[in-house]
Amino acid sequence: MLFFGASSVVIPLVAEGTARGVITAVITTEHSPADPLWAWCVAHHIPVHRLTSWDDPLYVTLTAAHGENIALLASYGKIIPDRVIDRFSQGILNIHPSLLPQYRGPTPVQQAILDGVSTTGVSIIRLDDQMDHGPILAQQRATIDPIDTAQTLMERLFALGANMLFEQQLLDSYLKGTVHPTPQDDHEATYCHMLTRESGFLDSTALPKHDVIRRMVRAYIPWPGVWMYVHVYGKKKILKLIASDGDLLLQIEGKKAMTKKEFLNGYPMLRELIDIIV
């Protein structure tokens, strides 16, 4: 079957699905040897394709070649139109890294870390024409570790999604008709939004609380990162905050990442600011 995905964090899911002979081709939004998912597929001889439009005749060819009854989707980043969903008689199953209807939208893992919650999970739903709205086949909870970044947590959640689909045989049960999706309660829905480069910007004149900054640093790995402008030795520079095994490192553009002590040895004029954020 086809798998729709566009992020390195879904590689554990794709690896499990292809090893079992379930996923036979990947459709992604990227088209570059540098893209981790694309590179993984090439290295493991898995057909991978980029569709520029749902009117692309390649899409029709792929669905015919890899079966049209069902598809899988995770971290794809684009809305799937009804006419595409309808091509699959048993639908498209979406592996979503939150306990829906909480955190509908494109950044559920980042938002959970920002909110400081200790528990999240994975929901497997049947896609419909609304964002993360479809009926739920299964859910499983997962703990958010205090040092989790968005990257590590997403990788773990999609690996859990693979376990649910394949080890726990949810996909087989669904195809046999023994799993009955349950509608979501829209009254309980919460939403998260697309990140931009500015999402990680810190205004030195209106800094959030220390614990909020630390959650931002964890949530915004690998992108957009947390950064601010500082003036050092008469020059305006970008200062990045980096999470490292539960610690917080500081990095002036063009320089290596440093501990707080190392950083203040080189930039003592920033001590007052650094004492607030680290």
Kinemage of the C-alpha trace (Angstrom):
@kinemage 1
@onewidth
@group {chain A} dominant
@subgroup {mainchain}
@vectorlist {calphas} color= white
{ca met a 1} P 0.000 0.000 0.000
{ca leu a 2} L 0.989 3.646 -0.367
{ca phe a 3} L 2.376 5.678 2.519
{ca phe a 4} L 2.084 9.476 2.587
{ca gly a 5} L 4.730 11.157 4.735
{ca ala a 6} L 7.329 13.898 4.669
{ca ser a 7} L 9.549 13.879 7.735
{ca ser a 8} L 12.510 11.977 9.128
{ca val a 9} L 10.477 11.174 12.260
{ca val a 10} L 8.265 8.735 10.333
{ca ile a 11} L 11.201 6.576 9.233
{ca pro a 12} L 10.646 4.023 12.078
{ca leu a 13} L 7.063 3.610 10.882
{ca val a 14} L 8.071 3.246 7.231
{ca ala a 15} L 10.846 0.814 8.156
{ca glu a 16} L 8.448 -1.448 10.031
{ca gly a 17} L 5.807 -1.265 7.316
{ca thr a 18} L 8.193 -2.030 4.480
{ca ala a 19} L 9.894 -4.854 6.421
{ca arg a 20} L 6.485 -6.511 6.715
{ca gly a 21} L 5.698 -5.960 3.052
{ca val a 22} L 2.752 -3.695 3.893
{ca ile a 23} L 4.136 -0.372 2.645
{ca thr a 24} L 5.275 -0.741 -0.947
{ca ala a 25} L 5.887 2.891 -1.937
{ca val a 26} L 6.228 6.304 -0.318
{ca ile a 27} L 4.713 9.573 -1.499
{ca thr a 28} L 6.403 12.636 -0.047
{ca thr a 29} L 6.405 16.402 -0.468
{ca glu a 30} L 10.204 16.508 -0.670
{ca his a 31} L 12.418 15.750 -3.646
{ca ser a 32} L 16.036 15.914 -2.640
{ca pro a 33} L 18.756 13.364 -1.900
{ca ala a 34} L 19.415 15.391 1.253
{ca asp a 35} L 15.914 14.751 2.622
{ca pro a 36} L 16.260 12.033 5.312
{ca leu a 37} L 13.092 10.116 4.380
{ca trp a 38} L 13.919 10.252 0.663
{ca ala a 39} L 17.495 9.132 1.329
{ca trp a 40} L 16.313 6.286 3.563
{ca cys a 41} L 13.924 5.018 0.886
{ca val a 42} L 16.637 5.124 -1.773
{ca ala a 43} L 19.126 3.338 0.497
{ca his a 44} L 16.594 0.588 1.222
{ca his a 45} L 15.328 0.305 -2.367
{ca ile a 46} L 11.825 1.523 -1.509
{ca pro a 47} L 10.072 3.392 -4.349
{ca val a 48} L 9.665 7.048 -3.352
{ca his a 49} L 7.848 9.716 -5.341
{ca arg a 50} L 7.044 13.398 -5.067
{ca leu a 51} L 3.704 14.618 -6.336
{ca thr a 52} L 3.503 18.264 -7.303
{ca ser a 53} L -0.262 18.139 -7.807
{ca trp a 54} L -3.133 15.756 -7.158
{ca asp a 55} L -3.851 16.088 -10.870
{ca asp a 56} L -0.456 14.539 -11.601
{ca pro a 57} L -1.043 11.369 -13.687
{ca leu a 58} L 1.703 9.723 -11.614
{ca tyr a 59} L -0.745 9.567 -8.713
{ca val a 60} L -3.230 7.463 -10.712
{ca thr a 61} L -0.410 5.164 -11.839
{ca leu a 62} L 0.803 4.692 -8.273
{ca thr a 63} L -2.595 3.888 -6.807
{ca ala a 64} L -3.180 1.334 -9.538
{ca ala a 65} L 0.215 -0.282 -8.993
{ca his a 66} L 0.123 -0.419 -5.195
{ca gly a 67} L -3.527 -1.127 -4.475
{ca glu a 68} L -6.350 1.331 -4.008
{ca asn a 69} L -8.240 -0.092 -1.026
{ca ile a 70} L -6.279 1.610 1.785
{ca ala a 71} L -3.290 3.899 2.439
{ca leu a 72} L -1.352 5.144 5.455
{ca leu a 73} L -0.401 8.726 6.281
{ca ala a 74} L 1.778 10.384 8.941
{ca ser a 75} L 3.338 13.840 9.142
{ca tyr a 76} L 2.541 14.603 5.515
{ca gly a 77} L 2.027 18.330 5.940
{ca lys a 78} L -0.596 18.798 3.226
{ca ile a 79} L -4.369 18.516 3.157
{ca ile a 80} L -5.587 15.441 1.288
{ca pro a 81} L -8.614 16.363 -0.861
{ca asp a 82} L -11.823 14.327 -0.782
{ca arg a 83} L -11.339 13.052 -4.303
{ca val a 84} L -8.050 11.457 -3.244
{ca ile a 85} L -9.444 9.962 -0.028
{ca asp a 86} L -12.358 8.541 -1.987
{ca arg a 87} L -10.018 6.553 -4.228
{ca phe a 88} L -9.339 4.229 -1.277
{ca ser a 89} L -12.381 2.100 -0.505
{ca gln a 90} L -11.218 1.471 3.074
{ca gly a 91} L -9.876 4.971 3.534
{ca ile a 92} L -6.574 6.491 4.541
{ca leu a 93} L -5.400 5.809 8.087
{ca asn a 94} L -3.645 8.737 9.742
{ca ile a 95} L -1.124 8.185 12.546
{ca his a 96} L -1.383 11.397 14.592
{ca pro a 97} L 0.964 12.096 17.541
{ca ser a 98} L -1.566 13.263 20.139
{ca leu a 99} L -4.586 11.960 22.011
{ca leu a 100} L -7.238 13.360 19.702
{ca pro a 101} L -9.328 15.438 19.827
{ca gln a 102} L -6.566 17.184 21.801
{ca tyr a 103} L -3.987 18.997 19.687
{ca arg a 104} L -5.522 18.831 16.259
{ca gly a 105} L -3.272 20.465 13.710
{ca pro a 106} L 0.305 20.428 12.406
{ca thr a 107} L 2.334 20.795 15.655
{ca pro a 108} L 0.809 18.561 18.354
{ca val a 109} L 4.124 17.395 19.813
{ca gln a 110} L 5.603 20.880 19.984
{ca gln a 111} L 2.464 22.238 21.627
{ca ala a 112} L 2.335 19.475 24.221
{ca ile a 113} L 5.916 20.268 25.260
{ca leu a 114} L 5.184 24.003 25.325
{ca asp a 115} L 2.144 23.393 27.533
{ca gly a 116} L 4.251 21.434 30.006
{ca val a 117} L 1.990 18.375 30.034
{ca ser a 118} L 3.487 15.063 31.132
{ca thr a 119} L 1.420 12.745 28.956
{ca thr a 120} L 0.566 12.594 25.277
{ca gly a 121} L 0.000 9.689 22.921
{ca val a 122} L -0.818 8.401 19.475
{ca ser a 123} L -4.193 8.311 17.745
{ca ile a 124} L -4.874 6.284 14.631
{ca ile a 125} L -7.847 7.688 12.778
{ca arg a 126} L -9.582 7.281 9.466
{ca leu a 127} L -8.982 10.461 7.488
{ca asp a 128} L -11.966 12.596 6.562
{ca asp a 129} L -12.362 16.008 4.940
{ca gln a 130} L -11.552 17.981 8.113
{ca met a 131} L -8.226 18.443 9.869
{ca asp a 132} L -7.505 15.548 12.277
{ca his a 133} L -11.229 15.096 12.681
{ca gly a 134} L -11.861 11.537 11.499
{ca pro a 135} L -13.125 8.667 13.673
{ca ile a 136} L -10.625 6.980 15.995
{ca leu a 137} L -9.564 3.359 15.552
{ca ala a 138} L -7.218 3.231 18.542
{ca gln a 139} L -5.202 5.358 20.929
{ca gln a 140} L -2.246 4.718 23.201
{ca arg a 141} L -0.735 6.974 25.856
{ca ala a 142} L 2.938 7.892 26.190
{ca thr a 143} L 4.912 9.787 28.807
{ca ile a 144} L 6.751 12.987 27.908
{ca asp a 145} L 10.205 12.769 29.474
{ca pro a 146} L 11.575 15.959 31.093
{ca ile a 147} L 14.423 16.068 28.565
{ca asp a 148} L 12.356 15.155 25.504
{ca thr a 149} L 12.681 17.438 22.512
{ca ala a 150} L 10.093 17.554 19.751
{ca gln a 151} L 12.455 15.430 17.649
{ca thr a 152} L 12.942 12.644 20.213
{ca leu a 153} L 9.286 12.600 21.214
{ca met a 154} L 8.011 12.454 17.625
{ca glu a 155} L 10.377 9.602 16.816
{ca arg a 156} L 9.133 7.659 19.828
{ca leu a 157} L 5.477 8.352 19.093
{ca phe a 158} L 5.674 7.261 15.464
{ca ala a 159} L 7.533 4.115 16.535
{ca leu a 160} L 4.636 3.517 18.937
{ca gly a 161} L 2.217 4.067 16.047
{ca ala a 162} L 4.070 1.417 14.045
{ca asn a 163} L 3.774 -0.989 16.976
{ca met a 164} L 0.049 -0.353 17.216
{ca leu a 165} L -0.501 -0.924 13.514
{ca phe a 166} L 1.696 -3.971 13.026
{ca glu a 167} L 2.706 -5.673 16.291
{ca gln a 168} L -0.701 -5.169 17.858
{ca gln a 169} L -2.281 -6.049 14.486
{ca leu a 170} L -4.601 -3.059 14.410
{ca leu a 171} L -4.253 -2.789 10.629
{ca asp a 172} L -5.163 -6.448 10.116
{ca ser a 173} L -8.145 -6.133 12.433
{ca tyr a 174} L -9.361 -3.026 10.649
{ca leu a 175} L -9.083 -4.668 7.230
{ca lys a 176} L -11.051 -7.657 8.554
{ca gly a 177} L -13.792 -5.339 9.799
{ca thr a 178} L -13.377 -6.183 13.484
{ca val a 179} L -12.350 -2.646 14.475
{ca his a 180} L -15.080 -0.023 14.476
{ca pro a 181} L -13.918 3.616 14.437
{ca thr a 182} L -15.408 5.916 17.078
{ca pro a 183} L -16.317 9.535 16.240
{ca gln a 184} L -14.357 12.234 18.054
{ca asp a 185} L -16.065 14.605 20.476
{ca asp a 186} L -15.638 17.991 18.799
{ca his a 187} L -16.525 19.768 22.051
{ca glu a 188} L -13.278 18.449 23.547
{ca ala a 189} L -11.099 19.553 20.628
{ca thr a 190} L -8.034 21.752 21.063
{ca tyr a 191} L -5.865 23.061 18.247
{ca cys a 192} L -2.248 23.866 17.443
{ca his a 193} L -0.830 25.943 14.649
{ca met a 194} L 1.918 26.013 12.049
{ca leu a 195} L 5.324 27.183 13.236
{ca thr a 196} L 7.253 30.015 11.619
{ca arg a 197} L 10.827 31.213 12.040
{ca glu a 198} L 9.490 33.916 14.373
{ca ser a 199} L 7.913 31.341 16.689
{ca gly a 200} L 11.322 30.824 18.271
{ca phe a 201} L 12.239 34.504 18.619
{ca leu a 202} L 12.873 35.876 22.112
{ca asp a 203} L 12.435 39.597 22.683
{ca ser a 204} L 15.047 40.596 25.253
{ca thr a 205} L 12.758 43.399 26.491
{ca ala a 206} L 9.864 41.047 27.265
{ca leu a 207} L 11.298 37.647 28.123
{ca pro a 208} L 8.993 34.830 29.195
{ca lys a 209} L 9.614 32.966 32.441
{ca his a 210} L 12.652 30.718 32.758
{ca asp a 211} L 10.653 27.463 32.588
{ca val a 212} L 8.767 28.684 29.506
{ca ile a 213} L 12.040 29.389 27.708
{ca arg a 214} L 13.306 25.889 28.514
{ca arg a 215} L 10.130 24.338 27.134
{ca met a 216} L 10.457 26.459 23.985
{ca val a 217} L 14.004 25.227 23.452
{ca arg a 218} L 12.869 21.594 23.729
{ca ala a 219} L 9.751 22.124 21.609
{ca tyr a 220} L 11.493 23.909 18.756
{ca ile a 221} L 14.041 21.191 17.952
{ca pro a 222} L 14.777 20.631 15.116
{ca trp a 223} L 13.041 23.805 13.867
{ca pro a 224} L 12.738 26.782 14.201
{ca gly a 225} L 15.016 26.807 17.251
{ca val a 226} L 15.039 29.514 19.942
{ca trp a 227} L 17.027 32.647 19.198
{ca met a 228} L 17.415 36.308 19.993
{ca tyr a 229} L 19.519 39.313 19.064
{ca val a 230} L 22.341 40.466 21.328
{ca his a 231} L 25.071 43.077 21.035
{ca val a 232} L 28.598 41.839 21.688
{ca tyr a 233} L 31.762 43.844 21.153
{ca gly a 234} L 29.878 46.460 19.155
{ca lys a 235} L 28.188 43.985 16.804
{ca lys a 236} L 24.637 42.699 16.567
{ca lys a 237} L 24.627 38.917 16.661
{ca ile a 238} L 22.143 36.055 16.849
{ca leu a 239} L 22.265 34.065 20.074
{ca lys a 240} L 20.808 30.546 19.884
{ca leu a 241} L 19.659 28.440 22.845
{ca ile a 242} L 20.259 24.725 22.393
{ca ala a 243} L 19.007 21.753 24.426
{ca ser a 244} L 21.623 19.104 25.159
{ca asp a 245} L 20.846 16.117 27.412
{ca gly a 246} L 18.720 18.230 29.710
{ca asp a 247} L 21.200 21.108 29.796
{ca leu a 248} L 20.923 24.446 28.007
{ca leu a 249} L 23.799 25.551 25.772
{ca leu a 250} L 24.402 28.984 24.272
{ca gln a 251} L 25.751 29.702 20.810
{ca ile a 252} L 26.670 33.011 19.210
{ca glu a 253} L 26.440 32.809 15.421
{ca gly a 254} L 29.702 31.632 13.980
{ca lys a 255} L 30.886 30.177 17.288
{ca lys a 256} L 30.578 26.781 18.958
{ca ala a 257} L 27.842 25.975 21.479
{ca met a 258} L 28.949 26.560 25.078
{ca thr a 259} L 27.829 25.974 28.646
{ca lys a 260} L 26.722 29.011 30.643
{ca lys a 261} L 30.087 29.195 32.425
{ca glu a 262} L 32.071 28.953 29.175
{ca phe a 263} L 29.819 31.506 27.504
{ca leu a 264} L 30.168 34.101 30.264
{ca asn a 265} L 33.933 33.743 30.210
{ca gly a 266} L 33.826 34.995 26.632
{ca tyr a 267} L 30.872 37.381 26.864
{ca pro a 268} L 30.767 38.785 30.413
{ca met a 269} L 28.790 41.814 29.237
{ca leu a 270} L 25.756 39.526 28.759
{ca arg a 271} L 25.737 38.133 32.325
{ca glu a 272} L 22.539 39.901 33.405
{ca leu a 273} L 20.635 38.596 30.373
{ca ile a 274} L 22.049 35.069 30.581
{ca asp a 275} L 21.196 34.810 34.283
{ca ile a 276} L 17.564 35.392 33.330
{ca ile a 277} L 17.300 32.879 30.492
{ca val a 278} L 19.572 30.052 31.713
